[in-house]
Amino acid sequence: ERLDKFCEDELGETAEDSPLVSDLVVHSGRAGDEIPRQAQDKEADMIVLGTCSHGLLGRGLLGSTASRVVQTSRVPVLVIPNCHN
């Protein structure tokens, strides 16, 4: 339900009606491990992640989930800075 609401808010239509959304998947587990696994299982063309690191060195580093996905994925990963500082 939350994902459908997000799609409606961001896309102006439900995920089911959007040509931009082909599949919604919800799994439990460590995101850094599950995202690459699901992308490969679903034969995704690309993983797109937003990231915002709040570490000591700040914006120069990826967050831990994005770093793990980039390091382990066999699917190309596009990381988009998503900080509003």
All heavy atoms as an XYZ file, in Angstrom:
635
protein
N       0.820     -1.197      0.000
C       0.000      0.000      0.000
C       0.862      1.258      0.000
O       0.544      2.215     -0.686
C      -0.928     -0.006      1.213
C      -2.014     -1.047      1.146
C      -2.838     -1.101      2.426
O      -2.655     -0.257      3.325
O      -3.665     -2.011      2.512
N       1.955      1.237      0.798
C       2.836      2.401      0.859
C       3.523      2.638     -0.483
O       3.702      3.773     -0.906
C       3.864      2.227      1.971
C       3.240      2.365      3.355
C       4.194      2.057      4.480
N       5.408      2.816      4.400
C       6.520      2.494      5.053
N       6.553      1.439      5.827
N       7.598      3.233      4.939
N       3.907      1.558     -1.162
C       4.556      1.710     -2.467
C       3.574      2.246     -3.504
O       3.935      3.072     -4.335
C       5.148      0.381     -2.925
C       6.364     -0.091     -2.140
C       6.750     -1.500     -2.563
C       7.525      0.851     -2.309
N       2.338      1.780     -3.451
C       1.331      2.314     -4.368
C       1.091      3.800     -4.110
O       0.978      4.593     -5.045
C       0.015      1.541     -4.237
C       0.016      0.263     -5.051
O       0.713      0.210     -6.088
O      -0.678     -0.684     -4.649
N       1.033      4.181     -2.841
C       0.851      5.602     -2.507
C       2.040      6.416     -2.995
O       1.866      7.498     -3.561
C       0.657      5.800     -1.013
C       0.477      7.273     -0.651
C      -0.032      7.485      0.722
C      -0.161      8.930      1.134
N      -0.094      9.959      0.148
N       3.261      5.890     -2.810
C       4.452      6.578     -3.296
C       4.358      6.796     -4.811
O       4.627      7.887     -5.304
C       5.710      5.772     -2.952
C       6.962      6.326     -3.568
C       7.605      7.404     -2.989
C       7.477      5.788     -4.738
C       8.757      7.932     -3.562
C       8.623      6.304     -5.314
C       9.262      7.379     -4.725
N       3.973      5.777     -5.555
C       3.852      5.906     -7.012
C       2.811      6.952     -7.383
O       3.037      7.757     -8.284
C       3.502      4.559     -7.636
S       4.879      3.386     -7.630
N       1.699      6.931     -6.685
C       0.674      7.934     -6.977
C       1.179      9.339     -6.697
O       0.959     10.257     -7.486
C      -0.587      7.655     -6.167
C      -1.417      6.546     -6.766
C      -2.808      6.482     -6.162
O      -3.434      7.550     -5.976
O      -3.251      5.364     -5.886
N       1.886      9.517     -5.578
C       2.411     10.839     -5.218
C       3.486     11.300     -6.194
O       3.519     12.465     -6.585
C       2.996     10.823     -3.806
C       1.944     10.655     -2.724
O       0.739     10.793     -3.026
O       2.337     10.380     -1.574
N       4.379     10.399     -6.584
C       5.522     10.774     -7.416
C       5.224     10.726     -8.911
O       5.754     11.517     -9.678
C       6.717      9.861     -7.111
C       7.281     10.034     -5.717
C       7.803     11.436     -5.446
O       8.480     12.009     -6.325
O       7.528     11.969     -4.355
N       4.401      9.764     -9.334
C       4.143      9.570    -10.766
C       2.764     10.060    -11.197
O       2.498     10.185    -12.387
C       4.275      8.089    -11.134
C       5.608      7.415    -10.804
C       5.524      5.923    -11.097
C       6.737      8.052    -11.595
N       1.889     10.280    -10.220
C       0.537     10.701    -10.553
C      -0.349      9.556    -10.996
O      -1.438      9.781    -11.517
N       0.120      8.330    -10.798
C      -0.670      7.144    -11.150
C      -0.204      5.967    -10.318
O       0.887      5.989     -9.757
C      -0.530      6.836    -12.640
C       0.900      6.661    -13.104
C       1.042      6.729    -14.621
O       0.033      6.799    -15.319
O       2.177      6.729    -15.085
N      -1.031      4.942    -10.241
C      -0.647      3.765     -9.473
C       0.470      3.025    -10.196
O       0.669      3.190    -11.406
C      -1.830      2.796     -9.290
O      -2.211      2.296    -10.573
C      -3.010      3.469     -8.611
N       1.190      2.200     -9.470
C       2.263      1.406    -10.065
C       1.711      0.512    -11.169
O       2.335      0.339    -12.214
C       2.951      0.566     -8.997
N       0.525      0.000    -10.945
C      -0.109     -0.892    -11.929
C      -0.397     -0.174    -13.249
O      -0.293     -0.747    -14.322
C      -1.412     -1.438    -11.341
C      -2.082     -2.476    -12.191
C      -3.299     -3.038    -11.498
O      -3.118     -3.840    -10.561
O      -4.430     -2.673    -11.900
N      -0.728      1.105    -13.176
C      -1.068      1.881    -14.368
C       0.126      2.573    -15.014
O       0.019      3.094    -16.117
C      -2.112      2.948    -14.026
C      -3.438      2.338    -13.608
O      -3.735      1.209    -14.054
O      -4.166      2.982    -12.831
N       1.268      2.579    -14.351
C       2.421      3.321    -14.843
C       3.272      2.497    -15.803
O       3.654      1.370    -15.496
C       3.304      3.767    -13.674
O       4.474      4.378    -14.177
N       3.614      3.063    -16.959
C       4.529      2.371    -17.863
C       5.972      2.409    -17.340
O       6.834      1.705    -17.841
C       4.402      3.157    -19.167
C       3.983      4.524    -18.745
C       3.136      4.328    -17.511
N       6.235      3.231    -16.314
C       7.577      3.348    -15.751
C       7.882      2.281    -14.708
O       9.037      2.041    -14.384
C       7.759      4.726    -15.105
C       7.608      5.920    -16.039
C       7.664      7.216    -15.255
C       8.676      5.881    -17.121
N       6.848      1.638    -14.159
C       7.027      0.634    -13.119
C       6.627     -0.720    -13.687
O       5.489     -0.931    -14.079
C       6.166      0.955    -11.874
C       6.320     -0.118    -10.810
C       6.531      2.319    -11.327
N       7.600     -1.643    -13.728
C       7.276     -2.964    -14.259
C       6.977     -3.970    -13.161
O       6.296     -4.957    -13.390
C       8.427     -3.491    -15.120
O       9.601     -3.633    -14.352
N       7.499     -3.706    -11.937
C       7.325     -4.680    -10.870
C       7.633     -4.028     -9.531
O       8.556     -3.223     -9.436
C       8.292     -5.842    -11.103
C       7.911     -7.112    -10.380
O       6.828     -7.156     -9.765
O       8.695     -8.065    -10.440
N       6.859     -4.351     -8.520
C       7.151     -3.948     -7.149
C       7.436     -5.208     -6.359
O       6.647     -6.146     -6.378
C       5.971     -3.209     -6.518
C       5.640     -1.837     -7.051
C       4.389     -1.294     -6.370
C       6.793     -0.882     -6.845
N       8.564     -5.238     -5.666
C       8.961     -6.417     -4.907
C       9.313     -5.975     -3.499
O      10.054     -5.008     -3.321
C      10.192     -7.101     -5.555
C      10.624     -8.302     -4.761
C       9.900     -7.484     -6.988
N       8.798     -6.686     -2.513
C       9.131     -6.422     -1.124
C       9.711     -7.691     -0.526
O       9.078     -8.746     -0.580
C       7.888     -5.966     -0.320
C       8.246     -5.729      1.137
C       7.268     -4.728     -0.940
N      10.924     -7.595     -0.001
C      11.590     -8.727      0.638
C      12.184     -8.272      1.949
O      12.505     -7.099      2.125
C      12.733     -9.260     -0.251
C      12.270    -10.136     -1.339
N      12.201    -11.494     -1.230
C      11.838     -9.853     -2.586
C      11.752    -12.010     -2.350
N      11.522    -11.022     -3.199
N      12.369     -9.208      2.848
C      13.081     -8.878      4.083
C      14.519     -9.354      3.945
O      14.824    -10.222      3.129
C      12.407     -9.534      5.292
O      12.403    -10.933      5.139
N      15.392     -8.754      4.722
C      16.811     -9.089      4.677
C      17.634     -7.822      4.614
O      17.101     -6.714      4.660
N      18.930     -7.982      4.505
C      19.823     -6.829      4.398
C      19.694     -6.242      2.996
O      19.927     -6.934      2.004
C      21.256     -7.252      4.659
C      21.491     -7.662      6.106
C      22.922     -8.021      6.369
N      23.765     -6.885      6.029
C      25.060     -6.972      5.790
N      25.671     -8.127      5.853
N      25.758     -5.904      5.486
N      19.359     -4.968      2.931
C      19.112     -4.320      1.638
C      20.312     -4.434      0.707
O      20.152     -4.678     -0.490
C      18.739     -2.854      1.845
N      21.515     -4.287      1.247
C      22.721     -4.353      0.429
C      22.944     -5.708     -0.221
O      23.620     -5.807     -1.236
N      22.366     -6.743      0.363
C      22.452     -8.092     -0.210
C      21.239     -8.415     -1.080
O      21.356     -9.046     -2.125
C      22.568     -9.138      0.902
C      23.846     -8.996      1.709
O      24.875     -8.596      1.135
O      23.813     -9.287      2.913
N      20.058     -8.007     -0.620
C      18.816     -8.353     -1.314
C      18.628     -7.601     -2.622
O      18.107     -8.153     -3.587
C      17.600     -8.116     -0.414
C      17.338     -9.221      0.565
C      17.076    -10.566     -0.092
O      16.282    -10.650     -1.059
O      17.673    -11.544      0.366
N      19.029     -6.342     -2.670
C      18.824     -5.556     -3.900
C      19.542     -6.179     -5.085
O      18.915     -6.437     -6.124
C      19.204     -4.073     -3.685
C      18.209     -3.420     -2.714
C      19.257     -3.324     -5.015
C      18.625     -2.039     -2.226
N      20.846     -6.496     -4.988
C      21.508     -7.145     -6.136
C      20.925     -8.524     -6.455
O      20.785     -8.885     -7.624
C      22.974     -7.267     -5.702
C      23.154     -6.309     -4.600
C      21.816     -6.174     -3.936
N      20.573     -9.277     -5.420
C      20.002    -10.620     -5.636
C      18.685    -10.532     -6.403
O      18.471    -11.263     -7.381
C      19.802    -11.316     -4.292
C      19.290    -12.741     -4.430
C      19.178    -13.465     -3.092
N      20.476    -13.390     -2.413
C      20.633    -13.027     -1.142
N      19.598    -12.718     -0.390
N      21.831    -12.978     -0.597
N      17.807     -9.624     -5.973
C      16.517     -9.487     -6.641
C      16.673     -8.943     -8.054
O      15.974     -9.359     -8.974
C      15.583     -8.594     -5.818
C      15.148     -9.213     -4.516
C      14.444    -10.539     -4.725
O      13.597    -10.675     -5.614
N      14.806    -11.516     -3.923
N      17.595     -8.011     -8.242
C      17.828     -7.454     -9.580
C      18.281     -8.541    -10.540
O      17.825     -8.599    -11.690
C      18.866     -6.337     -9.515
N      19.154     -9.419    -10.081
C      19.619    -10.508    -10.940
C      18.494    -11.515    -11.189
O      18.290    -11.944    -12.322
C      20.828    -11.205    -10.321
C      21.456    -12.184    -11.276
C      22.831    -12.634    -10.824
O      23.385    -12.121     -9.860
N      23.377    -13.585    -11.523
N      17.751    -11.866    -10.139
C      16.637    -12.817    -10.290
C      15.576    -12.297    -11.248
O      14.996    -13.063    -12.016
C      15.978    -13.117     -8.943
C      16.838    -13.970     -8.024
O      17.899    -14.484     -8.482
O      16.460    -14.121     -6.841
N      15.323    -10.984    -11.209
C      14.301    -10.373    -12.067
C      14.851     -9.972    -13.434
O      14.130     -9.416    -14.251
C      13.714     -9.118    -11.387
C      12.994     -9.389    -10.098
C      11.689    -10.084    -10.359
C      10.923    -10.246     -9.061
N       9.677    -10.975     -9.257
N      16.150    -10.235    -13.657
C      16.820     -9.860    -14.905
C      16.654     -8.369    -15.200
O      16.360     -7.952    -16.320
C      16.328    -10.719    -16.067
C      16.625    -12.198    -15.874
C      16.154    -13.075    -17.008
O      15.530    -12.585    -17.967
O      16.405    -14.280    -16.923
N      16.862     -7.563    -14.158
C      16.748     -6.102    -14.289
C      17.851     -5.569    -15.192
O      18.952     -6.116    -15.236
C      16.835     -5.456    -12.913
N      17.552     -4.493    -15.891
C      18.539     -3.831    -16.742
C      19.484     -2.962    -15.921
O      20.637     -2.777    -16.294
C      17.850     -2.944    -17.777
C      17.007     -3.753    -18.749
O      17.443     -4.846    -19.143
O      15.913     -3.274    -19.096
N      18.979     -2.406    -14.814
C      19.770     -1.480    -14.015
C      19.146     -1.344    -12.634
O      17.937     -1.471    -12.481
C      19.812     -0.104    -14.685
C      20.584      0.940    -13.917
S      20.565      2.562    -14.734
C      21.617      2.224    -16.134
N      20.003     -1.048    -11.651
C      19.561     -0.689    -10.305
C      19.792      0.807    -10.163
O      20.869      1.302    -10.475
C      20.379     -1.433     -9.237
C      20.185     -2.949     -9.356
C      20.016     -0.946     -7.835
C      21.170     -3.751     -8.527
N      18.787      1.526     -9.690
C      18.912      2.956     -9.440
C      18.709      3.177     -7.947
O      17.683      2.786     -7.399
C      17.883      3.772    -10.248
C      18.024      5.254     -9.946
C      18.033      3.494    -11.737
N      19.725      3.769     -7.297
C      19.675      4.009     -5.855
C      19.891      5.480     -5.551
O      20.768      6.109     -6.138
C      20.813      3.257     -5.143
C      20.774      1.757     -5.056
C      22.052      1.238     -4.428
C      19.578      1.305     -4.256
N      19.126      5.995     -4.618
C      19.434      7.296     -4.048
C      20.297      7.066     -2.824
O      20.149      6.061     -2.137
N      21.218      7.958     -2.543
C      22.071      7.792     -1.373
C      22.336      9.131     -0.713
O      22.365     10.162     -1.363
C      23.405      7.105     -1.733
O      24.120      6.832     -0.530
C      24.263      7.958     -2.632
N      22.517      9.064      0.585
C      22.867     10.247      1.365
C      23.720      9.783      2.525
O      23.229      9.141      3.437
C      21.610     10.936      1.874
S      21.998     12.483      2.716
N      25.008     10.063      2.462
C      25.921      9.647      3.517
C      26.043     10.738      4.565
O      26.217     11.904      4.246
C      27.297      9.343      2.925
O      28.178      8.984      3.959
N      25.960     10.331      5.809
C      26.123     11.272      6.914
C      27.366     10.933      7.723
O      27.447     11.248      8.898
C      24.891     11.260      7.828
C      23.661     11.727      7.143
N      23.448     13.035      6.781
C      22.577     11.049      6.710
C      22.273     13.139      6.188
N      21.734     11.957      6.119
N      28.331     10.276      7.102
C      29.548      9.870      7.791
C      30.463     11.050      8.070
O      30.171     12.200      7.746
N      31.604     10.757      8.668
C      32.558     11.804      9.039
C      33.052     12.596      7.834
O      33.288     13.787      7.916
C      33.753     11.187      9.769
C      33.452     10.596     11.140
C      34.684      9.892     11.696
C      32.980     11.681     12.093
N      33.204     11.919      6.711
C      33.717     12.605      5.528
C      32.593     13.123      4.639
O      32.829     13.702      3.597
C      34.642     11.684      4.746
C      35.885     11.246      5.524
C      36.712     10.286      4.689
C      36.720     12.435      5.942
N      31.360     12.856      5.046
C      30.211     13.459      4.391
C      29.971     13.010      2.971
O      29.962     11.847      2.666
N      29.791     13.961      2.090
C      29.281     13.714      0.754
C      30.213     12.931     -0.155
O      29.804     12.490     -1.202
C      28.937     15.045      0.103
C      27.895     15.791      0.864
C      27.704     17.158      0.278
N      26.925     17.957      1.202
C      25.981     18.781      0.837
N      25.714     18.954     -0.414
N      25.310     19.457      1.727
N      31.483     12.787      0.217
C      32.422     12.082     -0.645
C      32.255     10.583     -0.639
O      32.774      9.890     -1.507
N      31.515     10.034      0.302
C      31.376      8.587      0.428
C      29.935      8.141      0.219
O      29.000      8.858      0.550
C      31.824      8.142      1.825
C      33.272      8.429      2.187
C      33.522      8.023      3.621
C      34.213      7.713      1.250
N      29.798      6.930     -0.281
C      28.474      6.341     -0.403
C      28.035      5.806      0.943
O      28.864      5.457      1.782
C      28.507      5.169     -1.391
C      28.790      5.480     -2.848
C      28.849      4.174     -3.631
C      27.728      6.383     -3.421
N      26.748      5.684      1.144
C      26.244      5.020      2.332
C      26.580      3.535      2.270
O      26.967      3.009      1.224
N      26.419      2.844      3.375
C      26.811      1.438      3.435
C      25.990      0.561      2.493
O      26.533     -0.358      1.868
C      26.726      0.922      4.866
O      25.412      1.046      5.369
N      24.699      0.816      2.366
C      23.871      0.001      1.466
C      24.289      0.223      0.019
O      24.495     -0.732     -0.730
C      22.378      0.321      1.649
O      22.000     -0.009      2.984
C      21.527     -0.456      0.662
N      24.426      1.472     -0.391
C      24.831      1.761     -1.770
C      26.204      1.173     -2.064
O      26.421      0.590     -3.134
C      24.825      3.265     -2.025
N      27.132      1.288     -1.126
C      28.469      0.715     -1.326
C      28.392     -0.787     -1.531
O      29.030     -1.337     -2.433
C      29.366      1.004     -0.118
O      29.679      2.348     -0.043
N      27.615     -1.454     -0.708
C      27.478     -2.917     -0.811
C      26.856     -3.297     -2.155
O      27.305     -4.234     -2.807
C      26.629     -3.438      0.352
C      26.389     -4.904      0.331
C      27.487     -5.634      1.038
N      27.169     -7.050      1.060
C      28.066     -7.990      0.917
N      29.337     -7.683      0.802
N      27.709     -9.256      0.937
N      25.825     -2.588     -2.571
C      25.167     -2.888     -3.847
C      26.148     -2.694     -5.005
O      26.278     -3.547     -5.882
C      23.894     -2.037     -4.037
C      23.329     -2.192     -5.444
C      22.846     -2.416     -2.998
N      26.865     -1.579     -5.016
C      27.821     -1.296     -6.089
C      28.908     -2.365     -6.140
O      29.300     -2.826     -7.211
C      28.446      0.113     -5.904
C      29.646      0.314     -6.804
C      27.396      1.185     -6.160
N      29.382     -2.796     -4.983
C      30.466     -3.777     -4.929
C      30.040     -5.179     -5.327
O      30.843     -5.934     -5.875
C      31.061     -3.835     -3.517
C      31.806     -2.586     -3.131
C      32.175     -2.570     -1.659
O      31.907     -3.515     -0.914
N      32.792     -1.485     -1.231
N      28.798     -5.559     -5.073
C      28.397     -6.959     -5.267
C      27.485     -7.209     -6.457
O      27.322     -8.353     -6.870
C      27.695     -7.503     -4.002
O      26.500     -6.760     -3.762
C      28.619     -7.435     -2.807
N      26.904     -6.171     -7.030
C      25.911     -6.369     -8.089
C      26.553     -6.765     -9.415
O      27.577     -6.220     -9.818
C      25.105     -5.087     -8.289
O      24.150     -5.288     -9.313
N      25.906     -7.691    -10.084
C      26.287     -8.038    -11.458
C      25.484     -7.220    -12.458
O      25.729     -7.255    -13.650
C      26.043     -9.524    -11.707
C      26.935    -10.401    -10.871
C      26.685    -11.844    -11.164
N      27.504    -12.671    -10.288
C      27.463    -13.967    -10.254
N      26.621    -14.616    -11.042
N      28.233    -14.644     -9.436
N      24.511     -6.474    -11.936
C      23.661     -5.594    -12.737
C      24.224     -4.176    -12.588
O      24.628     -3.789    -11.488
C      22.205     -5.655    -12.206
C      21.313     -4.658    -12.911
C      21.652     -7.070    -12.337
N      24.275     -3.379    -13.658
C      24.770     -2.002    -13.532
C      23.982     -1.214    -12.477
O      22.772     -1.391    -12.329
C      24.545     -1.403    -14.922
C      24.449     -2.564    -15.832
C      23.867     -3.697    -15.033
N      24.703     -0.360    -11.750
C      24.099      0.423    -10.671
C      24.310      1.908    -10.947
O      25.432      2.339    -11.198
C      24.720      0.061     -9.305
C      24.080      0.876     -8.188
C      24.584     -1.432     -9.018
N      23.242      2.678    -10.894
C      23.295      4.132    -10.994
C      22.980      4.684     -9.611
O      21.904      4.417     -9.056
C      22.274      4.652    -12.016
C      22.114      6.169    -12.104
C      23.422      6.815    -12.586
C      20.966      6.516    -13.045
N      23.919      5.425     -9.022
C      23.734      6.002     -7.695
C      23.517      7.502     -7.845
O      24.309      8.201     -8.475
C      24.952      5.730     -6.788
C      24.735      6.337     -5.410
C      25.202      4.231     -6.675
N      22.419      7.988     -7.261
C      22.041      9.391     -7.372
C      22.101     10.030     -5.992
O      21.433      9.552     -5.066
C      20.612      9.529     -7.945
C      20.554      8.869     -9.328
C      20.184     10.984     -7.996
C      19.172      8.738     -9.880
N      22.896     11.102     -5.828
C      22.921     11.792     -4.532
C      21.531     12.299     -4.205
O      20.841     12.859     -5.044
C      23.875     12.956     -4.753
C      24.634     12.630     -5.990
C      23.752     11.731     -6.820
N      21.130     12.099     -2.956
C      19.770     12.446     -2.559
C      19.763     13.220     -1.248
O      18.849     13.077     -0.460
C      18.942     11.159     -2.448
C      17.477     11.408     -2.365
O      16.988     12.438     -2.785
N      16.757     10.479     -1.781
N      20.786     14.002     -0.990
C      20.852     14.790      0.240
C      20.220     16.151      0.022
O      20.380     16.755     -1.022
C      22.291     14.990      0.687
S      23.020     13.486      1.331
N      19.533     16.613      1.012
C      18.900     17.934      0.935
C      19.492     18.857      1.986
O      18.791     19.575      2.658
C      17.387     17.813      1.136
C      16.749     16.936      0.121
N      16.603     17.314     -1.201
C      16.246     15.682      0.210
C      16.002     16.325     -1.860
N      15.779     15.334     -1.033
N      20.814     18.833      2.121
C      21.494     19.671      3.129
C      21.848     21.012      2.563
O      22.150     21.216      1.481
C      22.743     18.979      3.632
C      22.403     17.691      4.359
O      21.299     17.515      4.822
N      23.363     16.806      4.447
